[in-house]
Amino acid sequence: MKKTAVAVAVAVSALGMSQFAAADFVKDSKLSLDLRNYYFAQDTDEFNGAAGVEGGQWGQAFMLNYKSGFTEGAIGVGVDLFGAAAYKLADHGDQQTAMLFERYSADESAERLNKGGATLKARVGKTTGYLGALRPVTPVLVSNDARMLPQLFEGAMLTNQDVAGLTLTAAHLTKVSMRDEDQWTDNNDRFGGEFSLLGADYKVMDGLTAQYYFGQLHNTYKQHFAGLKYSAAVGAGKLGADLRYFNTSEDGDGDGRANPRNDNKLWSALVNYSIAGHTFGVGYQELSGDTGFGQLSNSNYLISERMIGNGLMANQDEKVTLVSYGFDFGTVGVKGLSASVLHQMGDGGVLERDHTETDVVVGYTIPEGQFKGLGARLMHGMYDGDGKTADIDQTRFIVNYSIPLM
């Protein structure tokens, strides 16, 4: 750890910063090695004359994360670095069905993934700017980290917290590195145009946060979002509520399309109650308009987006109801063990199919000792297409471990 800190200090000096100015840059720096072992398999049943398809992949990822502090002075500067490599350990079946490594054909997928990025950052008062590789988490754009390596975006982002309880966010993104690929791709080439967002999160009072965001995939769609998040102690337990509303419309001429691909309104409500280790949840989502829900780069913020598919339950005029139950075994003496089940039902909207998805998750994280934080999750999802589309079974087994290096 001392050698690492010295190396960082030397690098800072090489950039021309004085030892005094670089003090907080080094002191507040954090470096970690994140390990992820991942098995993914999916089985799509035979449907309407098409043969069933089954395939899977198993891999190991190494992710090095460095986050510096800020130099002292009126304008503090810093840098964040990310470097990762993932290696395929085994595969089987149709590789177009497996989703950890880039797929070239039914018989071939990438043997490894390499991904990295640097982010320059500067802070003035309570305003912080970022330039480079970004992982935004906002209602209109969420960096997806559900595979071997995280999805990265390239661009600029600004946050401001000058007003108590209020966080303002603005960003402009030009490129994306997908979760199963290692190259950078211009948004314009694959997903429309460049993406811009502007938003505000305001803490109205303890337990209540109001949100408004605007997102624009240039020449493709523009989207308004409003939301409320609420949590409070109720009786012996805790109540949580999450309300979301999206209004999406076509932007520009939509690349000259005769019919819009983005013209809809979506609202949802998700309520949960936790007591004595039990968590009960119920949710509802409704979409109206002339199209299904649009999104950028497999990255959205819908309560219906769970294990299987991408937008399977966000079709034109679709209504979705979900129920969930989870239990924390720590309340009965088994710390670190948890389990949950979720079942959601969609009416398919204009597609007229009563499809369902059921997801079961069991997880365990070592709570103490030398390997504290080592966690494993077994996930199994089952999608029933109501005889109008193929049924899908999906299994994931994931082991994560983060090693702090400084």
C-alpha positions in Angstrom: 0.0 0.0 0.0 2.8 2.4 0.9 4.6 1.6 -2.4 1.4 2.3 -4.3 0.9 5.7 -2.6 4.5 6.6 -3.4 4.0 5.7 -7.0 0.9 7.9 -7.2 2.8 10.8 -5.6 5.6 10.4 -8.2 3.0 10.4 -11.0 1.4 13.5 -9.6 4.8 15.3 -9.4 5.5 14.3 -13.0 2.4 16.2 -13.9 3.9 19.3 -12.4 1.9 19.5 -9.2 3.7 20.5 -6.0 3.8 18.1 -3.1 1.6 20.4 -1.1 -1.0 20.8 -3.9 -1.0 17.0 -4.4 -1.5 16.2 -0.7 -5.3 15.6 -0.9 -4.9 14.1 -4.4 -2.9 11.2 -2.8 -4.4 11.1 0.7 -7.9 10.6 -0.7 -7.0 8.2 -3.4 -8.5 4.8 -3.5 -7.4 1.8 -5.5 -9.2 -1.6 -5.7 -9.1 -4.8 -7.7 -12.5 -6.2 -8.3 -12.9 -9.9 -9.3 -16.0 -11.3 -11.0 -16.5 -14.9 -11.9 -19.7 -15.3 -14.0 -21.6 -18.2 -15.5 -24.5 -17.4 -17.9 -26.8 -19.9 -19.7 -30.0 -19.4 -21.6 -32.4 -21.9 -23.1 -35.0 -20.7 -25.7 -37.7 -23.2 -26.5 -38.8 -24.3 -29.9 -41.5 -22.0 -31.3 -43.6 -21.7 -34.4 -41.4 -24.0 -36.4 -38.1 -22.5 -35.2 -35.8 -24.8 -33.4 -35.0 -24.3 -29.8 -31.7 -22.6 -29.0 -29.5 -23.2 -25.9 -26.1 -21.8 -25.0 -23.9 -20.5 -22.3 -20.6 -18.9 -21.3 -18.3 -18.9 -18.2 -15.7 -16.2 -17.6 -13.4 -14.5 -15.1 -13.0 -10.7 -15.0 -10.4 -8.5 -13.3 -11.2 -4.8 -12.9 -8.8 -2.3 -11.5 -10.4 0.9 -10.2 -8.4 4.0 -9.2 -10.1 7.2 -7.9 -7.9 10.1 -6.9 -8.7 12.8 -4.5 -8.6 16.5 -5.6 -5.6 18.8 -5.5 -5.8 21.7 -3.0 -6.7 25.2 -4.1 -9.7 27.0 -5.5 -9.8 24.6 -8.4 -9.1 21.0 -7.4 -8.3 18.5 -10.1 -8.1 14.8 -10.1 -8.2 11.7 -12.2 -10.1 8.4 -12.2 -8.8 5.3 -14.1 -10.4 2.1 -15.0 -8.8 -1.0 -16.6 -10.4 -4.4 -17.0 -9.9 -7.7 -18.7 -12.2 -10.7 -18.9 -11.3 -14.2 -20.0 -13.6 -16.8 -21.3 -13.1 -20.1 -19.4 -15.6 -22.2 -21.2 -18.7 -22.1 -23.5 -21.3 -24.4 -24.9 -24.2 -24.4 -27.4 -25.3 -21.5 -29.5 -23.1 -18.5 -28.8 -25.7 -16.0 -30.1 -27.8 -17.0 -27.0 -24.9 -16.5 -24.5 -24.4 -12.9 -23.5 -21.1 -12.5 -21.6 -18.7 -12.2 -24.5 -19.1 -10.6 -27.9 -20.9 -13.0 -30.3 -19.6 -13.5 -33.9 -21.8 -16.3 -34.9 -23.7 -19.3 -33.5 -20.4 -21.2 -33.2 -18.0 -18.4 -32.2 -17.6 -15.7 -29.5 -14.7 -13.6 -28.3 -12.2 -15.4 -26.0 -11.5 -12.2 -24.0 -12.6 -8.6 -23.5 -10.4 -5.7 -22.6 -11.8 -2.4 -21.5 -10.5 0.8 -20.0 -10.9 4.5 -19.6 -9.7 7.6 -17.9 -11.7 10.4 -16.4 -10.4 13.9 -15.7 -12.2 15.7 -13.0 -12.2 19.2 -11.6 -14.0 20.7 -8.6 -14.9 24.3 -7.8 -16.8 24.7 -4.6 -19.7 22.3 -4.8 -19.6 21.9 -8.6 -17.7 18.9 -10.0 -17.0 18.3 -13.7 -16.0 15.0 -15.3 -14.5 14.4 -18.8 -13.8 11.0 -20.3 -15.1 7.6 -19.4 -18.3 7.8 -17.5 -20.8 5.4 -15.8 -23.9 7.6 -15.3 -26.8 6.4 -13.1 -29.8 8.5 -13.8 -33.5 7.8 -14.6 -33.0 8.6 -18.3 -29.7 6.7 -18.7 -28.2 3.9 -16.5 -24.8 2.4 -17.2 -25.5 -1.4 -17.3 -23.3 -3.6 -15.1 -25.2 -6.9 -15.5 -22.6 -8.9 -17.4 -18.8 -9.5 -17.2 -17.7 -5.9 -17.6 -19.6 -2.6 -17.1 -21.0 -0.5 -19.9 -19.0 2.7 -20.3 -19.9 6.0 -21.9 -17.6 8.7 -23.2 -18.3 12.4 -22.8 -18.7 15.1 -20.2 -20.8 15.4 -17.0 -21.3 18.2 -14.5 -22.9 18.0 -11.0 -23.7 20.9 -8.6 -24.8 20.8 -5.0 -24.7 24.5 -4.1 -28.4 24.5 -2.9 -29.0 22.4 0.3 -30.8 19.2 -0.6 -30.6 19.8 -4.4 -28.3 18.0 -6.8 -28.2 19.2 -10.4 -26.8 16.9 -13.1 -25.9 17.6 -16.8 -24.1 15.4 -19.3 -23.3 15.0 -23.0 -22.3 11.6 -24.2 -20.9 10.8 -27.6 -19.6 7.1 -27.5 -20.5 3.9 -25.8 -18.6 0.7 -25.0 -21.2 -2.1 -24.6 -21.2 -4.5 -21.7 -20.2 -7.4 -23.9 -17.8 -5.5 -26.2 -14.4 -3.8 -25.8 -14.5 -1.3 -28.6 -15.9 2.3 -28.4 -18.8 3.0 -30.8 -20.2 6.3 -31.8 -23.8 6.6 -30.6 -24.6 8.0 -34.0 -23.6 4.8 -35.7 -25.7 2.4 -33.7 -28.2 4.1 -31.5 -29.2 7.4 -33.1 -27.3 10.6 -32.3 -25.3 12.0 -29.4 -27.1 11.8 -26.0 -27.6 14.7 -23.7 -29.3 14.9 -20.3 -30.2 17.4 -17.6 -31.7 16.6 -14.3 -32.4 17.6 -10.7 -32.8 15.5 -7.5 -34.3 17.4 -4.5 -34.6 16.2 -1.0 -38.0 17.6 0.0 -37.7 16.3 3.5 -36.3 13.3 5.3 -37.3 10.2 3.4 -38.8 12.0 0.4 -36.9 12.9 -2.8 -38.4 14.5 -6.0 -36.7 14.0 -9.4 -37.0 15.6 -12.8 -34.8 14.6 -15.8 -34.7 15.4 -19.5 -32.9 13.1 -21.9 -32.3 13.5 -25.6 -30.9 11.0 -28.1 -30.4 13.5 -30.8 -32.5 12.9 -34.0 -34.1 9.9 -32.4 -36.1 10.7 -29.2 -36.5 13.1 -26.4 -37.7 12.1 -23.0 -39.1 13.8 -19.9 -39.0 12.0 -16.5 -40.6 12.8 -13.2 -40.3 10.7 -10.0 -40.8 10.5 -6.3 -39.0 8.3 -3.8 -40.3 7.8 -0.3 -39.2 5.8 2.7 -40.4 5.9 6.3 -40.7 3.8 9.4 -44.2 2.4 9.6 -45.0 0.4 12.7 -42.2 -2.1 13.4 -41.1 -2.0 9.8 -40.1 0.3 6.9 -42.2 1.4 4.0 -40.7 2.3 0.6 -42.4 3.8 -2.5 -41.1 4.6 -6.0 -43.2 6.5 -8.5 -42.0 7.1 -12.0 -43.4 8.9 -15.1 -41.8 9.0 -18.6 -43.0 11.0 -21.6 -41.1 10.1 -24.8 -41.5 11.6 -28.2 -39.6 11.6 -31.6 -36.8 14.1 -31.9 -36.1 15.8 -35.2 -37.2 13.9 -38.3 -36.2 10.5 -36.8 -33.7 10.0 -39.6 -36.5 10.4 -42.1 -38.7 7.5 -40.8 -42.3 7.7 -42.1 -43.6 6.4 -38.8 -42.3 7.3 -35.3 -40.5 4.7 -33.2 -40.8 6.8 -30.0 -44.2 8.2 -29.0 -45.4 7.0 -25.7 -46.1 7.7 -22.0 -45.3 5.3 -19.2 -46.0 5.5 -15.5 -45.2 3.0 -12.7 -45.5 2.6 -9.0 -43.5 0.2 -6.8 -44.2 -0.2 -3.1 -42.4 -2.4 -0.6 -42.7 -3.1 3.1 -39.9 -4.6 5.2 -40.3 -6.1 8.7 -38.4 -8.7 10.7 -36.3 -9.8 7.7 -39.3 -10.1 5.3 -39.8 -7.7 2.4 -43.1 -7.7 0.5 -43.4 -5.8 -2.8 -46.1 -4.9 -5.3 -45.8 -2.9 -8.5 -47.7 -1.7 -11.5 -46.6 -0.2 -14.9 -48.7 1.1 -17.7 -47.6 2.3 -21.1 -49.7 4.2 -23.6 -49.1 5.8 -27.0 -48.2 4.8 -30.5 -45.0 2.8 -29.8 -43.3 0.7 -27.2 -40.8 2.2 -24.8 -37.5 3.4 -26.4 -34.1 3.4 -24.7 -30.4 3.9 -25.4 -28.0 1.1 -25.4 -29.9 -1.5 -23.3 -29.9 1.0 -20.5 -33.3 1.9 -18.9 -35.0 2.5 -15.6 -38.2 0.5 -15.7 -39.5 -1.7 -12.9 -40.4 -4.4 -15.5 -36.8 -4.8 -16.6 -35.6 -7.8 -14.7 -33.6 -10.9 -15.7 -34.9 -11.9 -19.1 -35.1 -9.9 -22.4 -34.9 -6.3 -23.2 -38.2 -4.5 -23.3 -40.2 -7.7 -23.3 -42.8 -6.1 -21.1 -42.7 -2.6 -22.4 -44.7 -3.0 -25.6 -47.3 -0.5 -27.0 -50.3 -0.1 -24.6 -48.9 -2.8 -22.2 -49.9 -3.1 -18.6 -47.7 -5.0 -16.1 -48.3 -6.1 -12.5 -45.6 -7.5 -10.3 -45.3 -9.0 -6.8 -42.2 -9.9 -4.9 -41.0 -11.4 -1.7 -37.6 -11.4 -0.1 -36.1 -12.7 3.2 -32.9 -11.7 5.0 -31.7 -14.8 6.9 -29.5 -12.6 9.1 -32.6 -12.1 11.3 -32.6 -15.8 12.1 -28.8 -16.0 12.7 -27.5 -16.7 9.2 -25.7 -13.4 8.4 -25.1 -12.7 4.8 -27.7 -15.1 3.3 -30.7 -13.7 1.5 -33.3 -15.0 -1.0 -36.0 -13.4 -3.1 -38.7 -14.3 -5.7 -40.4 -11.9 -8.1 -43.3 -12.7 -10.5 -44.6 -10.2 -13.1 -47.5 -10.4 -15.5 -47.9 -8.4 -18.7 -50.9 -8.3 -21.0 -48.7 -7.6 -24.1 -50.6 -4.5 -25.1 -51.3 -4.5 -28.9 -49.4 -7.9 -29.1 -52.2 -9.5 -27.0 -50.2 -12.0 -25.1 -50.5 -12.7 -21.4 -46.8 -13.4 -20.8 -45.1 -13.8 -17.4 -41.7 -13.7 -15.8 -40.6 -15.4 -12.6 -37.1 -14.7 -11.1 -35.6 -16.5 -8.1 -32.4 -15.2 -6.5 -30.3 -16.7 -3.7 -27.3 -14.8 -2.4 -24.6 -15.1 0.2 -21.9 -12.6 1.3 -19.3 -13.5 3.8 -20.0 -11.0 6.7 -16.6 -11.0 8.5 -13.1 -12.5 8.5 -10.3 -12.5 5.9 -12.7 -12.8 3.0 -15.3 -10.3 4.2 -17.4 -9.0 1.3 -16.9 -12.1 -1.0 -20.4 -12.6 -2.4 -22.1 -15.2 -4.6 -25.5 -15.1 -6.3 -27.5 -17.8 -8.0 -30.2 -16.4 -10.2 -32.8 -18.3 -12.3 -35.4 -16.6 -14.5 -38.4 -18.2 -16.3 -40.3 -16.4 -19.1 -43.6 -17.8 -20.4 -44.6 -16.4 -23.8 -48.2 -17.5 -23.5 -47.8 -19.7 -26.6 -47.4 -16.5 -28.8 -43.6 -16.3 -28.4 -40.9 -18.6 -27.3 -40.5 -19.5 -23.6 -37.0 -18.7 -22.1 -35.1 -20.1 -19.1 -32.0 -18.3 -17.9 -29.5 -19.1 -15.2 -26.7 -17.0 -13.8 -24.1 -17.7 -11.1 -21.9 -14.8 -10.1 -19.1 -14.4 -7.6 -17.8 -10.9 -6.8 -14.9 -9.9 -4.6 -13.3 -6.5 -4.1 -9.7 -6.2 -2.8 -8.7 -2.7 -1.5 -5.1 -1.9 -2.5 -4.9 1.6 -1.1 
